[in-house]
């Protein structure tokens, strides 16, 4: 029939409306779990209407804050609304603990919201709140409707601002009821800035009837300022196009970025992206024109003011390039048609608990990256030098042991041949005769070896002790470990790096100099570190090479483990190499770390390597112990016979070699330290899995994880290096003596970002009545 398309459109609109209501319910549910309030000013939006639909269906909603001027022109023109304001003011009391504990409700007349009584607006008198035809809150179309005669009534906390009468000699100031604001529904007259109260999160629900140019401008500004933004996808208007562009950009963090980003890469840069590229490399290669083209293909906007333009995409890409982590954590796109409630709430809670929300852009970000890159370069040079010293120490130890064993074997062999006729006549037959002939023919060489071997061993022992090879290796090894620990404290803003940016950078440089001070055979002058403070100095190492070397040095991760054909196939398919535990392939090791990134790039690789280390060390210790037991048994057998007791020194020499090798490669305190570190990692993992997203993203959790992990790792390295002490100059640092309980800062002195800080005690304000929100949510 002719009405069938219209019916189909109505059905589709009805289904989409229900899906949007469900998604708004997910938003309020996530807000309820993360202490996020909704904020409503004098002008309401579709967001408040959808929230009210959710509440009417019985779903739990977030705490709602309403702020308005009591003498707004729209309210003062209605006699009923004016009288309600007067009744509220007359019944008000000064804020105190007694007023809160002995509070009595104020009963207000409901005639303003009763369609049978309030007939000033024709549509409201007929349909109430079920239907209205106006699409904007202008004075001509909404005059007489209660949504413009009174602040949004469905609130939990109302903040009213008013102007007092200027009467001299009055005991108490009264409201000037003759005053009215200049503008209709004036949002600036209240002089209330929600951004100063808590970080403001914006929810974008598309509308096909309203001009979207102002909404687009506000959304782009919020993204640039790292203000949380939630875009409901599959809604008309600018929301659909902007949501599509955001989703295209977020593909750089996909598990297979080559495949996900291929349609949006610049033609000139796509071929240069290799298998080991990090997300920032894909971000630099994105094409704004291709992203815009895809957004236009998905949704074609009508009109001229609600389209996403090329300049808008360029601005969006520039904001992401300046602060990629902030964009990743604070901008969210949810699809009401395809996403489940669990998936949506998880994404929304991630936005609400972001530590990047409304955080100012650090002016020293580039300088901090250079300092971190210099520190990683320093760590790699120390690690390479330590590896060289370790190889020299192993070579000296093995040479001395093998020389001693060789001399013992040859000496006992000569003694056995000389005494063979006395101890065991005819034993060995033809083989014994040949050995005896060989020893007699090479007697001069063997005599020279007996003279030279002690001299060579003496020289090697002199080199080993005089040049302090083992001690130098321990210093280099501990220096490299201390640099990594300090670097993560610096990147995580953990004490002693919890002050200002300039103070943290100076302290970081000073402590690095202390750590490498006195390192032998290491060119460590002040210029090597001071280059990091030069804005024009290049980092000197590529990020991909840095990730590869750090993964190999710290975690034993070898990239490119697949065969060439398999690796090429995986690169073509857009998947990563099958290196187990490799979370560093796409990590940026010079960016400030959060609790999530620290868990991914530090704790998980360490746990994976320590598990392998425990297995290898246990197998090695068991093998050496088994060999020692075998040598002891052989020694017992040799000593119990009358023919072979002369070979006891050889067995003792072999046992000495095995014992020295075992104690050097796996010190007695090493395995207990590794097991203790694994226990720490397991507890942190249980804490991480058992806590909600808000707790995991808190500053207290991040500081606890970093300090506990780095302390456990340093204990392992000390055990391996035979208990090297802390470098002088760090033990007396007052910042290292801060108690862990002082990590929690008072509520009144902290920023407005998400946290678990308890409110400060006050004699005038009862904080237990209403807790301050972590964020405000507005449509």
Helices and strands as residue ranges (DSSP letters): H 4-33, E 36-40, H 46-56, E 64-69, H 73-76, H 79-91, H 97-101, G 111-113, H 122-127, H 139-142, H 146-149, E 157-161, H 194-197, E 199-204, H 213-224, E 229-233, H 238-250, G 251-253, H 257-261, G 262-264, H 267-270, H 279-285, H 288-298, H 310-322, H 324-330, E 331-335, H 341-352, H 365-423, H 429-441, H 443-466, H 469-491, H 501-516, H 526-530, G 531-533, H 543-555, H 564-573, H 595-598, I 599-603, H 604-639, G 645-647, H 648-665, H 668-690, H 693-696, H 699-720, G 734-737, G 740-743, G 747-749, E 775-778
